[in-house]
């Protein structure tokens, strides 16, 4: 996620949104990893931090984000 965030901050043509964060959280939820919830929670925290820093509504967590976190 860090590379994607850096790309967004340094490239005006790249539009960051919550889709990528949601994909990563869903992947952790389906992984079966014992630490999946903690890893998904870290992604959600990053998402909140980027949203709070940028106020970009496209990054704001939505019901899909919270569902992915609960599934983890």
N, C-alpha and C positions, 0 to 999 in steps of 0.2 A: 504494500500500500504506500510506503514511503516514496518509492520511485514514481508512482502515479501522482501523488500529491506534489512532488517536486516538479514533474512535467507540467502540471497545471499552473503552478506558481511562476514558472519560467517561460511558458509558451502560451501566448494569448489565443492561439487557435485550438488549444486543448481545453475542453469544457468538462470539468469534474462534476460528477453527480453521485447520488447515493447508490446507483446500480452496481458499481464495482464493489463497494463496501458490502452490499447485500449478498452479492455472489460469494464473497469470501466467507461471510458468516454462515451462509447456507452450506458451503463446502465443509466448514468445521462441524456443523450440525450433523452432517451425513457421514463424517469420517469415522465415527466410533472411537475416537481418541478420548482417553480419560480426562484430558485437560481441554476438551472442545469448548465447554462453556466459558472457561477462563479466557481462552484465545478469542472466542467470539465477543466476549465482554470487552476485551482490549480493543478490538476493531470498533465496537460501538463507542467506546470512549474517544478514540481517535476521530470518529465521525462527528461526535459532539464538539470536540475541540476545534476541528476545522470549520464546522458550521459557526461556532461562536466567534472564531477569529475573522471569518470572511462574511458572515451573514448571507451566504449564498443559499437561497431557498432550495436549490436543486440538490444540495448536500444534506439538508435536514433529514434526520431519521423519520421514517414513516411506518405505517403498520406492517409492511413487509420486513423492515429492519427489526422491529420488535418481535415479530413472529419468528424470524430466523434466530434471534437470540434465545427465545424461549425453547425452540426446538433443540438448540445445543445443550 
